[in-house]
Amino acid sequence: MTPAGPPSGRLAIFPGSFDPLTNGHVDIVLRSTQLFERVLIAVLVNPDKQPLFTAAERVEIIRGVFREYPNVEVDTFEGLLVEYARRRRASALVRGLRAVSDFEYEFQMALMNRHLEPTLETVFMMPAEQYTYLSSRLIKEVFSLGGDVSALVPSVVEEWMRKKQA
């Protein structure tokens, strides 16, 4: 594949499944907007997984959460992240680190991405302390068992979850 050219401005891609989007994700996106001109939330489409929300629903939900932030975009991608980053002419990837257990995997991925695309930097960000234990998987589990997730996800996410539950 021919590269799409050098990075364009300071576009950072924040990739993930976001099923569902958590307040930890929101925290990282908002802080990323202070570092980069634009932040692109890239929703991974993985046909092998059975997500709670379709990719289109996740995009709609995330766009709703960030509707007042013109420098935050939402898109979907499949395949190799560095290829997607080249097409979008991104200069950085943003990755969240909740705990030391995340570091080894994320570090390996960052080194592989650097090998595949040396101009693409990876920026690791820790969520605010109150969100360090959050994961989408854990939120889905707590919600399915009747637990209160209102302090853990944006209200629009909780509304969508309730609709799915009905």
N, CA and C atoms as an extended XYZ file, in Angstrom:
498
Properties=species:S:1:pos:R:3:atomname:S:1:resname:S:1:resid:I:1 pbc="F F F"
N         0.844       -1.187        0.000 N   MET     1
C         0.000        0.000        0.000 CA  MET     1
C         0.881        1.238        0.000 C   MET     1
N         0.512        2.209       -0.785 N   THR     2
C         1.254        3.460       -0.839 CA  THR     2
C         0.829        4.349        0.317 C   THR     2
N         1.804        4.915        1.031 N   PRO     3
C         1.446        5.796        2.145 CA  PRO     3
C         0.618        6.982        1.651 C   PRO     3
N        -0.256        7.489        2.481 N   ALA     4
C        -1.113        8.618        2.138 CA  ALA     4
C        -0.384        9.943        2.284 C   ALA     4
N         0.870        9.910        2.646 N   GLY     5
C         1.635       11.137        2.848 CA  GLY     5
C         1.986       11.299        4.306 C   GLY     5
N         2.735       12.362        4.597 N   PRO     6
C         3.147       12.584        5.990 CA  PRO     6
C         1.950       12.933        6.868 C   PRO     6
N         2.132       12.818        8.175 N   PRO     7
C         1.041       13.180        9.085 CA  PRO     7
C         0.521       14.578        8.810 C   PRO     7
N        -0.756       14.756        9.011 N   SER     8
C        -1.425       16.023        8.750 CA  SER     8
C        -1.771       16.705       10.067 C   SER     8
N        -1.059       17.784       10.374 N   GLY     9
C        -1.342       18.485       11.618 CA  GLY     9
C        -1.079       17.582       12.795 C   GLY     9
N        -1.867       17.735       13.811 N   ARG    10
C        -1.703       16.900       14.999 CA  ARG    10
C        -2.981       16.124       15.237 C   ARG    10
N        -3.198       15.128       14.396 N   LEU    11
C        -4.349       14.240       14.544 CA  LEU    11
C        -3.926       13.026       15.342 C   LEU    11
N        -4.626       12.756       16.417 N   ALA    12
C        -4.388       11.565       17.221 CA  ALA    12
C        -5.585       10.638       17.078 C   ALA    12
N        -5.297        9.364       16.950 N   ILE    13
C        -6.343        8.350       16.882 CA  ILE    13
C        -6.405        7.642       18.228 C   ILE    13
N        -7.611        7.559       18.771 N   PHE    14
C        -7.858        6.804       20.006 CA  PHE    14
C        -8.683        5.586       19.597 C   PHE    14
N        -8.030        4.433       19.391 N   PRO    15
C        -8.740        3.248       18.912 CA  PRO    15
C        -9.274        2.394       20.055 C   PRO    15
N       -10.332        1.666       19.767 N   GLY    16
C       -10.867        0.739       20.756 CA  GLY    16
C       -12.205        0.203       20.318 C   GLY    16
N       -12.739       -0.703       21.125 N   SER    17
C       -14.068       -1.245       20.817 CA  SER    17
C       -15.167       -0.343       21.374 C   SER    17
N       -14.912        0.297       22.503 N   PHE    18
C       -15.866        1.233       23.117 CA  PHE    18
C       -17.258        0.613       23.242 C   PHE    18
N       -17.307       -0.595       23.766 N   ASP    19
C       -18.565       -1.334       23.890 CA  ASP    19
C       -18.835       -1.701       25.348 C   ASP    19
N       -19.316       -0.750       26.145 N   PRO    20
C       -19.681        0.623       25.815 CA  PRO    20
C       -18.570        1.614       26.159 C   PRO    20
N       -18.784        2.851       25.706 N   LEU    21
C       -17.924        3.976       26.073 CA  LEU    21
C       -18.065        4.207       27.575 C   LEU    21
N       -16.927        4.372       28.264 N   THR    22
C       -16.951        4.596       29.711 CA  THR    22
C       -16.518        6.023       30.034 C   THR    22
N       -16.696        6.422       31.276 N   ASN    23
C       -16.203        7.734       31.701 CA  ASN    23
C       -14.680        7.789       31.663 C   ASN    23
N       -14.023        6.650       31.791 N   GLY    24
C       -12.570        6.609       31.628 CA  GLY    24
C       -12.163        6.965       30.208 C   GLY    24
N       -12.887        6.428       29.220 N   HIS    25
C       -12.638        6.796       27.823 CA  HIS    25
C       -12.855        8.289       27.614 C   HIS    25
N       -13.963        8.787       28.138 N   VAL    26
C       -14.295       10.215       27.983 CA  VAL    26
C       -13.178       11.078       28.569 C   VAL    26
N       -12.696       10.711       29.747 N   ASP    27
C       -11.625       11.451       30.398 CA  ASP    27
C       -10.388       11.514       29.507 C   ASP    27
N       -10.010       10.393       28.926 N   ILE    28
C        -8.822       10.366       28.068 CA  ILE    28
C        -9.040       11.187       26.802 C   ILE    28
N       -10.208       11.098       26.203 N   VAL    29
C       -10.490       11.890       24.999 CA  VAL    29
C       -10.407       13.382       25.312 C   VAL    29
N       -11.056       13.806       26.377 N   LEU    30
C       -11.063       15.237       26.699 CA  LEU    30
C        -9.662       15.755       26.994 C   LEU    30
N        -8.854       14.975       27.682 N   ARG    31
C        -7.483       15.418       27.942 CA  ARG    31
C        -6.634       15.373       26.677 C   ARG    31
N        -6.944       14.445       25.773 N   SER    32
C        -6.232       14.372       24.493 CA  SER    32
C        -6.493       15.604       23.640 C   SER    32
N        -7.692       16.167       23.764 N   THR    33
C        -8.001       17.366       22.971 CA  THR    33
C        -7.144       18.555       23.391 C   THR    33
N        -6.544       18.481       24.564 N   GLN    34
C        -5.642       19.546       25.013 CA  GLN    34
C        -4.237       19.376       24.423 C   GLN    34
N        -3.943       18.187       23.926 N   LEU    35
C        -2.617       17.887       23.380 CA  LEU    35
C        -2.577       17.890       21.860 C   LEU    35
N        -3.714       17.587       21.238 N   PHE    36
C        -3.762       17.436       19.792 CA  PHE    36
C        -4.817       18.347       19.198 C   PHE    36
N        -4.590       18.755       17.949 N   GLU    37
C        -5.560       19.608       17.258 CA  GLU    37
C        -6.885       18.885       17.067 C   GLU    37
N        -6.782       17.594       16.715 N   ARG    38
C        -7.975       16.787       16.490 CA  ARG    38
C        -7.769       15.415       17.113 C   ARG    38
N        -8.853       14.847       17.622 N   VAL    39
C        -8.828       13.493       18.169 CA  VAL    39
C        -9.895       12.686       17.434 C   VAL    39
N        -9.461       11.571       16.890 N   LEU    40
C       -10.354       10.688       16.152 CA  LEU    40
C       -10.563        9.425       16.979 C   LEU    40
N       -11.789        9.231       17.430 N   ILE    41
C       -12.143        8.016       18.150 CA  ILE    41
C       -12.468        6.976       17.085 C   ILE    41
N       -11.621        5.948       17.005 N   ALA    42
C       -11.745        4.931       15.965 CA  ALA    42
C       -12.315        3.650       16.572 C   ALA    42
N       -13.550        3.360       16.227 N   VAL    43
C       -14.260        2.193       16.746 CA  VAL    43
C       -13.858        0.974       15.922 C   VAL    43
N       -13.272        0.001       16.603 N   LEU    44
C       -12.843       -1.226       15.939 CA  LEU    44
C       -14.046       -2.090       15.594 C   LEU    44
N       -14.111       -2.511       14.350 N   VAL    45
C       -15.131       -3.450       13.899 CA  VAL    45
C       -14.478       -4.822       13.875 C   VAL    45
N       -14.912       -5.683       14.778 N   ASN    46
C       -14.353       -7.031       14.882 CA  ASN    46
C       -15.489       -8.030       14.691 C   ASN    46
N       -15.571       -8.634       13.502 N   PRO    47
C       -16.685       -9.550       13.236 CA  PRO    47
C       -16.673      -10.815       14.087 C   PRO    47
N       -15.553      -11.103       14.749 N   ASP    48
C       -15.472      -12.301       15.579 CA  ASP    48
C       -16.066      -12.111       16.970 C   ASP    48
N       -16.335      -10.867       17.359 N   LYS    49
C       -16.879      -10.598       18.691 CA  LYS    49
C       -18.382      -10.358       18.612 C   LYS    49
N       -19.049      -10.595       19.726 N   GLN    50
C       -20.478      -10.339       19.839 CA  GLN    50
C       -20.669       -9.135       20.766 C   GLN    50
N       -20.597       -7.931       20.235 N   PRO    51
C       -20.697       -6.756       21.088 CA  PRO    51
C       -22.134       -6.487       21.536 C   PRO    51
N       -22.249       -5.710       22.590 N   LEU    52
C       -23.560       -5.262       23.055 CA  LEU    52
C       -24.182       -4.340       22.017 C   LEU    52
N       -23.364       -3.430       21.473 N   PHE    53
C       -23.828       -2.460       20.482 CA  PHE    53
C       -23.163       -2.719       19.140 C   PHE    53
N       -23.909       -2.505       18.061 N   THR    54
C       -23.310       -2.599       16.730 CA  THR    54
C       -22.311       -1.456       16.575 C   THR    54
N       -21.467       -1.566       15.573 N   ALA    55
C       -20.505       -0.487       15.310 CA  ALA    55
C       -21.239        0.823       15.023 C   ALA    55
N       -22.307        0.757       14.256 N   ALA    56
C       -23.071        1.967       13.933 CA  ALA    56
C       -23.683        2.590       15.191 C   ALA    56
N       -24.173        1.752       16.101 N   GLU    57
C       -24.721        2.265       17.356 CA  GLU    57
C       -23.636        2.916       18.206 C   GLU    57
N       -22.471        2.285       18.276 N   ARG    58
C       -21.371        2.855       19.059 CA  ARG    58
C       -20.950        4.204       18.499 C   ARG    58
N       -20.886        4.303       17.186 N   VAL    59
C       -20.537        5.586       16.556 CA  VAL    59
C       -21.581        6.635       16.918 C   VAL    59
N       -22.860        6.295       16.812 N   GLU    60
C       -23.936        7.238       17.138 CA  GLU    60
C       -23.864        7.679       18.604 C   GLU    60
N       -23.646        6.726       19.495 N   ILE    61
C       -23.550        7.034       20.922 CA  ILE    61
C       -22.378        7.978       21.179 C   ILE    61
N       -21.215        7.640       20.643 N   ILE    62
C       -20.004        8.443       20.891 CA  ILE    62
C       -20.148        9.832       20.289 C   ILE    62
N       -20.715        9.918       19.106 N   ARG    63
C       -20.950       11.246       18.506 CA  ARG    63
C       -21.874       12.076       19.391 C   ARG    63
N       -22.859       11.428       19.984 N   GLY    64
C       -23.755       12.143       20.891 CA  GLY    64
C       -23.040       12.666       22.118 C   GLY    64
N       -22.144       11.860       22.663 N   VAL    65
C       -21.395       12.269       23.856 CA  VAL    65
C       -20.494       13.464       23.555 C   VAL    65
N       -19.887       13.479       22.367 N   PHE    66
C       -18.905       14.523       22.032 CA  PHE    66
C       -19.437       15.552       21.039 C   PHE    66
N       -20.757       15.685       20.947 N   ARG    67
C       -21.342       16.594       19.953 CA  ARG    67
C       -20.905       18.041       20.128 C   ARG    67
N       -20.528       18.443       21.321 N   GLU    68
C       -20.117       19.834       21.566 CA  GLU    68
C       -18.613       20.041       21.401 C   GLU    68
N       -17.927       19.046       20.883 N   TYR    69
C       -16.468       19.124       20.706 CA  TYR    69
C       -16.144       18.988       19.222 C   TYR    69
N       -16.007       20.116       18.520 N   PRO    70
C       -15.786       20.052       17.072 CA  PRO    70
C       -14.450       19.410       16.684 C   PRO    70
N       -13.513       19.321       17.611 N   ASN    71
C       -12.221       18.709       17.294 CA  ASN    71
C       -12.172       17.215       17.624 C   ASN    71
N       -13.335       16.627       17.945 N   VAL    72
C       -13.429       15.186       18.186 CA  VAL    72
C       -14.266       14.576       17.065 C   VAL    72
N       -13.677       13.610       16.375 N   GLU    73
C       -14.356       12.895       15.298 CA  GLU    73
C       -14.559       11.447       15.727 C   GLU    73
N       -15.482       10.775       15.060 N   VAL    74
C       -15.721        9.350       15.330 CA  VAL    74
C       -15.806        8.628       13.991 C   VAL    74
N       -15.163        7.484       13.917 N   ASP    75
C       -15.152        6.691       12.693 CA  ASP    75
C       -15.009        5.229       13.093 C   ASP    75
N       -15.144        4.337       12.132 N   THR    76
C       -14.896        2.917       12.366 CA  THR    76
C       -13.707        2.488       11.518 C   THR    76
N       -13.091        1.398       11.932 N   PHE    77
C       -12.024        0.824       11.119 CA  PHE    77
C       -11.980       -0.677       11.317 C   PHE    77
N       -11.428       -1.349       10.318 N   GLU    78
C       -11.174       -2.788       10.376 CA  GLU    78
C        -9.727       -2.994        9.978 C   GLU    78
N        -9.171       -4.094       10.401 N   GLY    79
C        -7.826       -4.422        9.951 CA  GLY    79
C        -6.743       -3.772       10.786 C   GLY    79
N        -5.611       -3.573       10.151 N   LEU    80
C        -4.411       -3.093       10.818 CA  LEU    80
C        -4.525       -1.602       11.151 C   LEU    80
N        -4.344       -1.287       12.405 N   LEU    81
C        -4.477        0.094       12.866 CA  LEU    81
C        -3.496        1.027       12.169 C   LEU    81
N        -2.263        0.598       11.956 N   VAL    82
C        -1.301        1.502       11.324 CA  VAL    82
C        -1.692        1.836        9.889 C   VAL    82
N        -2.317        0.910        9.194 N   GLU    83
C        -2.804        1.210        7.835 CA  GLU    83
C        -3.902        2.272        7.888 C   GLU    83
N        -4.795        2.117        8.838 N   TYR    84
C        -5.855        3.116        9.016 CA  TYR    84
C        -5.233        4.471        9.372 C   TYR    84
N        -4.259        4.474       10.268 N   ALA    85
C        -3.592        5.721       10.672 CA  ALA    85
C        -2.899        6.383        9.480 C   ALA    85
N        -2.290        5.585        8.611 N   ARG    86
C        -1.664        6.153        7.402 CA  ARG    86
C        -2.706        6.822        6.518 C   ARG    86
N        -3.817        6.120        6.299 N   ARG    87
C        -4.874        6.691        5.443 CA  ARG    87
C        -5.398        7.998        6.012 C   ARG    87
N        -5.518        8.068        7.326 N   ARG    88
C        -6.047        9.275        7.974 CA  ARG    88
C        -4.958       10.326        8.226 C   ARG    88
N        -3.709        9.970        7.932 N   ARG    89
C        -2.550       10.861        8.105 CA  ARG    89
C        -2.411       11.309        9.561 C   ARG    89
N        -2.585       10.373       10.457 N   ALA    90
C        -2.467       10.647       11.893 CA  ALA    90
C        -0.997       10.735       12.293 C   ALA    90
N        -0.741       11.519       13.318 N   SER    91
C         0.626       11.628       13.835 CA  SER    91
C         0.815       10.824       15.112 C   SER    91
N        -0.283       10.418       15.757 N   ALA    92
C        -0.157        9.713       17.029 CA  ALA    92
C        -1.343        8.791       17.277 C   ALA    92
N        -1.073        7.802       18.110 N   LEU    93
C        -2.112        6.938       18.667 CA  LEU    93
C        -2.181        7.238       20.151 C   LEU    93
N        -3.385        7.308       20.676 N   VAL    94
C        -3.575        7.491       22.115 CA  VAL    94
C        -4.058        6.166       22.675 C   VAL    94
N        -3.405        5.727       23.737 N   ARG    95
C        -3.803        4.477       24.378 CA  ARG    95
C        -3.930        4.725       25.866 C   ARG    95
N        -4.966        4.163       26.456 N   GLY    96
C        -5.188        4.301       27.879 CA  GLY    96
C        -4.515        3.182       28.646 C   GLY    96
N        -3.922        3.534       29.767 N   LEU    97
C        -3.331        2.552       30.674 CA  LEU    97
C        -4.031        2.665       32.012 C   LEU    97
N        -4.746        1.619       32.394 N   ARG    98
C        -5.446        1.648       33.672 CA  ARG    98
C        -4.573        1.142       34.796 C   ARG    98
N        -3.780        0.133       34.510 N   ALA    99
C        -2.990       -0.511       35.555 CA  ALA    99
C        -1.718       -1.063       34.937 C   ALA    99
N        -0.818       -1.482       35.779 N   VAL   100
C         0.436       -2.059       35.311 CA  VAL   100
C         0.163       -3.249       34.394 C   VAL   100
N        -0.901       -3.976       34.663 N   SER   101
C        -1.234       -5.148       33.850 CA  SER   101
C        -1.493       -4.775       32.384 C   SER   101
N        -1.948       -3.560       32.106 N   ASP   102
C        -2.159       -3.110       30.726 CA  ASP   102
C        -0.841       -2.814       30.025 C   ASP   102
N         0.177       -2.442       30.792 N   PHE   103
C         1.394       -1.885       30.210 CA  PHE   103
C         2.113       -2.855       29.276 C   PHE   103
N         2.303       -4.088       29.682 N   GLU   104
C         3.095       -5.011       28.874 CA  GLU   104
C         2.486       -5.195       27.481 C   GLU   104
N         1.192       -5.449       27.424 N   TYR   105
C         0.519       -5.617       26.134 CA  TYR   105
C         0.604       -4.338       25.304 C   TYR   105
N         0.289       -3.206       25.919 N   GLU   106
C         0.293       -1.931       25.198 CA  GLU   106
C         1.702       -1.564       24.717 C   GLU   106
N         2.707       -1.871       25.527 N   PHE   107
C         4.089       -1.601       25.163 CA  PHE   107
C         4.483       -2.421       23.934 C   PHE   107
N         4.119       -3.700       23.916 N   GLN   108
C         4.410       -4.553       22.766 CA  GLN   108
C         3.719       -4.030       21.507 C   GLN   108
N         2.460       -3.626       21.654 N   MET   109
C         1.718       -3.095       20.511 CA  MET   109
C         2.356       -1.803       20.003 C   MET   109
N         2.760       -0.938       20.908 N   ALA   110
C         3.379        0.329       20.516 CA  ALA   110
C         4.679        0.083       19.749 C   ALA   110
N         5.469       -0.879       20.205 N   LEU   111
C         6.723       -1.178       19.513 CA  LEU   111
C         6.461       -1.780       18.132 C   LEU   111
N         5.459       -2.648       18.034 N   MET   112
C         5.125       -3.209       16.729 CA  MET   112
C         4.604       -2.122       15.790 C   MET   112
N         3.755       -1.254       16.303 N   ASN   113
C         3.250       -0.151       15.473 CA  ASN   113
C         4.390        0.751       15.003 C   ASN   113
N         5.357        0.998       15.882 N   ARG   114
C         6.514        1.818       15.502 CA  ARG   114
C         7.330        1.113       14.427 C   ARG   114
N         7.453       -0.195       14.544 N   HIS   115
C         8.161       -0.972       13.521 CA  HIS   115
C         7.454       -0.843       12.169 C   HIS   115
N         6.135       -0.948       12.183 N   LEU   116
C         5.352       -0.891       10.951 CA  LEU   116
C         5.247        0.520       10.378 C   LEU   116
N         5.249        1.527       11.258 N   GLU   117
C         5.127        2.928       10.816 CA  GLU   117
C         5.934        3.815       11.760 C   GLU   117
N         7.218        4.036       11.445 N   PRO   118
C         8.102        4.788       12.349 CA  PRO   118
C         7.663        6.224       12.640 C   PRO   118
N         6.854        6.823       11.779 N   THR   119
C         6.424        8.210       12.025 CA  THR   119
C         5.231        8.310       12.968 C   THR   119
N         4.647        7.185       13.330 N   LEU   120
C         3.455        7.175       14.177 CA  LEU   120
C         3.857        6.976       15.638 C   LEU   120
N         3.613        7.979       16.452 N   GLU   121
C         3.944        7.913       17.875 CA  GLU   121
C         2.775        7.326       18.658 C   GLU   121
N         3.089        6.683       19.770 N   THR   122
C         2.057        6.215       20.688 CA  THR   122
C         2.176        7.004       21.972 C   THR   122
N         1.064        7.575       22.402 N   VAL   123
C         1.014        8.351       23.637 CA  VAL   123
C         0.154        7.575       24.629 C   VAL   123
N         0.736        7.232       25.762 N   PHE   124
C         0.001        6.520       26.806 CA  PHE   124
C        -0.571        7.530       27.786 C   PHE   124
N        -1.835        7.360       28.117 N   MET   125
C        -2.479        8.247       29.077 CA  MET   125
C        -3.183        7.405       30.135 C   MET   125
N        -3.084        7.866       31.347 N   MET   126
C        -3.805        7.208       32.432 CA  MET   126
C        -5.107        7.962       32.657 C   MET   126
N        -6.193        7.246       32.880 N   PRO   127
C        -7.443        7.950       33.185 CA  PRO   127
C        -7.358        8.569       34.581 C   PRO   127
N        -8.294        9.441       34.869 N   ALA   128
C        -8.388        9.993       36.219 CA  ALA   128
C        -8.495        8.837       37.209 C   ALA   128
N        -7.981        9.060       38.394 N   GLU   129
C        -7.872        7.989       39.393 CA  GLU   129
C        -9.177        7.243       39.621 C   GLU   129
N       -10.301        7.958       39.656 N   GLN   130
C       -11.574        7.296       39.945 CA  GLN   130
C       -12.021        6.349       38.835 C   GLN   130
N       -11.343        6.368       37.674 N   TYR   131
C       -11.727        5.496       36.563 CA  TYR   131
C       -10.703        4.406       36.275 C   TYR   131
N        -9.664        4.282       37.084 N   THR   132
C        -8.590        3.338       36.763 CA  THR   132
C        -9.037        1.879       36.770 C   THR   132
N       -10.094        1.561       37.455 N   TYR   133
C       -10.550        0.171       37.522 CA  TYR   133
C       -11.608       -0.150       36.472 C   TYR   133
N       -12.050        0.846       35.713 N   LEU   134
C       -13.149        0.642       34.770 CA  LEU   134
C       -12.717       -0.107       33.525 C   LEU   134
N       -13.575       -0.977       33.069 N   SER   135
C       -13.445       -1.587       31.750 CA  SER   135
C       -14.853       -1.763       31.198 C   SER   135
N       -14.953       -1.743       29.888 N   SER   136
C       -16.264       -1.955       29.264 CA  SER   136
C       -16.845       -3.297       29.669 C   SER   136
N       -15.995       -4.315       29.707 N   ARG   137
C       -16.455       -5.649       30.086 CA  ARG   137
C       -17.053       -5.653       31.485 C   ARG   137
N       -16.373       -5.009       32.421 N   LEU   138
C       -16.852       -4.963       33.799 CA  LEU   138
C       -18.169       -4.185       33.902 C   LEU   138
N       -18.281       -3.103       33.180 N   ILE   139
C       -19.517       -2.310       33.198 CA  ILE   139
C       -20.686       -3.128       32.656 C   ILE   139
N       -20.466       -3.850       31.560 N   LYS   140
C       -21.538       -4.690       31.011 CA  LYS   140
C       -21.965       -5.758       32.016 C   LYS   140
N       -20.986       -6.332       32.698 N   GLU   141
C       -21.297       -7.376       33.674 CA  GLU   141
C       -22.092       -6.814       34.847 C   GLU   141
N       -21.644       -5.707       35.404 N   VAL   142
C       -22.343       -5.089       36.544 CA  VAL   142
C       -23.758       -4.694       36.128 C   VAL   142
N       -23.896       -4.092       34.959 N   PHE   143
C       -25.205       -3.666       34.477 CA  PHE   143
C       -26.141       -4.855       34.287 C   PHE   143
N       -25.621       -5.930       33.694 N   SER   144
C       -26.469       -7.105       33.438 CA  SER   144
C       -26.957       -7.758       34.728 C   SER   144
N       -26.221       -7.531       35.810 N   LEU   145
C       -26.612       -8.090       37.106 CA  LEU   145
C       -27.413       -7.103       37.951 C   LEU   145
N       -27.817       -5.985       37.341 N   GLY   146
C       -28.676       -5.021       38.023 CA  GLY   146
C       -27.947       -3.948       38.797 C   GLY   146
N       -26.630       -3.861       38.645 N   GLY   147
C       -25.859       -2.840       39.359 CA  GLY   147
C       -26.004       -1.462       38.737 C   GLY   147
N       -25.741       -0.460       39.529 N   ASP   148
C       -25.835        0.938       39.107 CA  ASP   148
C       -24.538        1.349       38.429 C   ASP   148
N       -24.610        1.734       37.153 N   VAL   149
C       -23.425        2.164       36.405 CA  VAL   149
C       -23.486        3.649       36.064 C   VAL   149
N       -24.425        4.365       36.649 N   SER   150
C       -24.644        5.767       36.280 CA  SER   150
C       -23.428        6.662       36.507 C   SER   150
N       -22.573        6.349       37.459 N   ALA   151
C       -21.370        7.163       37.699 CA  ALA   151
C       -20.188        6.689       36.856 C   ALA   151
N       -20.395        5.651       36.063 N   LEU   152
C       -19.293        5.030       35.330 CA  LEU   152
C       -19.332        5.262       33.828 C   LEU   152
N       -20.511        5.646       33.328 N   VAL   153
C       -20.693        5.881       31.893 CA  VAL   153
C       -21.475        7.177       31.701 C   VAL   153
N       -21.296        7.832       30.532 N   PRO   154
C       -22.133        9.004       30.251 CA  PRO   154
C       -23.616        8.609       30.261 C   PRO   154
N       -24.472        9.552       30.598 N   SER   155
C       -25.904        9.244       30.709 CA  SER   155
C       -26.483        8.697       29.412 C   SER   155
N       -26.020        9.187       28.264 N   VAL   156
C       -26.529        8.681       26.988 CA  VAL   156
C       -26.173        7.202       26.815 C   VAL   156
N       -25.018        6.786       27.312 N   VAL   157
C       -24.619        5.376       27.241 CA  VAL   157
C       -25.549        4.527       28.103 C   VAL   157
N       -25.813        4.999       29.310 N   GLU   158
C       -26.712        4.254       30.194 CA  GLU   158
C       -28.105        4.134       29.571 C   GLU   158
N       -28.594        5.195       28.933 N   GLU   159
C       -29.896        5.141       28.259 CA  GLU   159
C       -29.908        4.069       27.177 C   GLU   159
N       -28.872        4.018       26.380 N   TRP   160
C       -28.772        3.006       25.320 CA  TRP   160
C       -28.720        1.604       25.923 C   TRP   160
N       -28.007        1.462       27.014 N   MET   161
C       -27.909        0.149       27.674 CA  MET   161
C       -29.281       -0.295       28.171 C   MET   161
N       -30.032        0.643       28.720 N   ARG   162
C       -31.379        0.313       29.210 CA  ARG   162
C       -32.294       -0.111       28.049 C   ARG   162
N       -32.159        0.557       26.912 N   LYS   163
C       -32.946        0.185       25.736 CA  LYS   163
C       -32.621       -1.239       25.295 C   LYS   163
N       -31.348       -1.585       25.332 N   LYS   164
C       -30.916       -2.937       24.935 CA  LYS   164
C       -31.447       -3.984       25.904 C   LYS   164
N       -31.546       -3.596       27.163 N   GLN   165
C       -31.994       -4.512       28.214 CA  GLN   165
C       -33.494       -4.810       28.084 C   GLN   165
N       -34.239       -3.842       27.579 N   ALA   166
C       -35.706       -3.969       27.501 CA  ALA   166
C       -36.163       -5.014       26.492 C   ALA   166
